[in-house]
């Protein structure tokens, strides 16, 4: 695989969106344990698991939206819609990333595995059905941020106050609402 194909895969995995997964660090940041090497390493490992899960959901979403993305003025340049990654390749990525990330999640604990499993199920349901309903769409996005936050708590064992969880929920709800509103104005 050449560099060009490698970067095409990175684009399909939407690596630029991995920043959203930094919310798993909330527990160690607000407990003052960010510099604890063991906790930082565990949280970083959890961050990468959620990056794999997020990329899985993006690729699945692009597979499902393939017929529509091909006709969209901007989305037609996404690797799957542009034909740079075939549907069988994309399906293989979804299958492989789902299995690998869930197996890695299981190495932590049953609780972390359960959160990871719920996260990927939520994103699969979102891609297949929930995104069609605007209100459910933005609440699903917010719920996915809360799952990531709680996963950081499960990994570290440090409790996140309810006010902070609610703050994350409402900030993500606000961001999702603004994004959808902008898309509505821009694309109709």
Secondary structure, 3 states (H helix, E strand, C coil): CCHHHHHHHHHHHCHHHHHHHHHHHHHHHHCCCCCCHHHHHHHHHHHHHHHHHHHHHHHHHHHHCHHHHCCCCCHHHCCCCCCCCCHHHHHHHHHHHHHHHHHHHHCCCHHHHHHHHHHHHHHHHHHHCHHHCHHHHHHHHHHHHHHHHHHHHHHHCCCCCHHHHHHHHHHHHHHHHHHHHHHHHHHC
